[in-house]
Amino acid sequence: MKMTRIENEEQYNWAVGRVEELLPLVDDNTPLDNPHSIELKLLSDLVADYSDEHFAIGEPTLTELLKLRMYEMGLTQKSMSELIGVSPSRLSNYMSGRSEPTLQVARRISQKLNISADIVLGV
């Protein structure tokens, strides 16, 4: 079967099955020009491309991460607002997505809650 792109779930399932059949036939010592090695590389890349396109989870939002950190750190909304130096109502606005933090507050959120600056800044 010659395939340049996986188009549907049936092809995806076939490719995953074939990769599982090839894995025991290829190891670190298998030459790169070995037919099994070539097929495994090609199918693995196709499976990865399809997975990225159809099963990608995506980056979490600031709202999701704030709620997660609050839970993980055992914080109330009031104690979290004190930790990052904003009012509880301001934090509520961040958590609901009604407003975004200023650069100064974003820096504190990133540092105090260990959340990536890219996510805090929405980039």
N, C-alpha and C positions, 0 to 999 in steps of 0.2 A: 504494500500500500504506500503510495507516494503522497505525502502531505506537506503543505507549506504553512498551513494554519489550521488550528482546530476551530471548527465552525459551530459545533453543537455539543451537548452533554454526552451524546452517544459516542462521538469521536473522542471526547475527553476521557470517558470511562475506558474505552478501548486502549488509548495511549497510556493511561495510568497502569492498566493491567500488563501491557507490553513492557513498560519500564520495570515493573516488579519481576517479570520473567527474565529480563536482561541483567538485573542487578547481581545475581549470583554468578553470572558468566563473565563479569568484568571486575577487575580489582586494580590497585595502584600500579601493578606490574604489567597490565595489559597495554600493548602498544596502541597509540592513538589512532593508527590507521587500521586497526582491527575492525571488521564489519560490525561486531557487537558493540564495540566502543563508540563507533560513529553513530550507529542507530540510537544508542542510549543517550548520547549528547544531544542529538537532534530532537528526539522525543521529549527529553527532560526540558529543553528550552521551550518547546511548544506547550507542554503542560504548564510550565511556569507562566508563560505569557497568558494563557487562557485563565489560569487561576488569578493572576493579578487583575485581569479585566473583569472577571465575573464573581470572584469571591473576596475581593479586597475589602478590608474592614475600614480603612481610612483613618485619618488622624482624629483623635478625640477632640471635642470642643472644650473651650475654657470652662463652660458651665459644667460639663461632665467631670472634668478634672477637679474643679473646686469642690463639687459634691463628694467625689471619691476621696480627696485629701481630708475633707472634713470628717468623713467616716473613719478613714485610716488613722487619723491623729486623735480621734475621739473629741473633736471640737464641736462646740455649738456655733451657731451663726454669729453670736455676740463675741465669743472668744476668738473666732477666726478673724472677725473684723478688727478686733484689738491687735491681733498678731500682725496684720498687714497695714494697720494704721488708717482705717477708714471707718465711717459710721456703719452700723448694721444695715441701715436703709440703702446705703451706697453698695455694700456687698450684695444685698438682695437684688439690686439692679444688675450687677455683674452676673449673678447666678441665674437670673431669669433671661439674660441676654438683652435687657432694655438699654443698657449702656456698657461702654467699654472702659477699662481703666486707663488713666493717664500714663504717660511713660514712666513717671516716678513710681506710681502704684504698681504698674506692671513689673518693674524691677524688683520691688519688695515681694510681690506674689511669687515671682520666679525664684528668688533667693530663699524666702521663708518657707515656701511650700514645695520647693524642688520641682517646679513645673517649667518645662522648656520655654525659653523666651519667645521662640517662634510661635508657640501655641498661644501664649498670653497676648502677644501682639497681633495674632491672626495672620501671620505671614507664612 
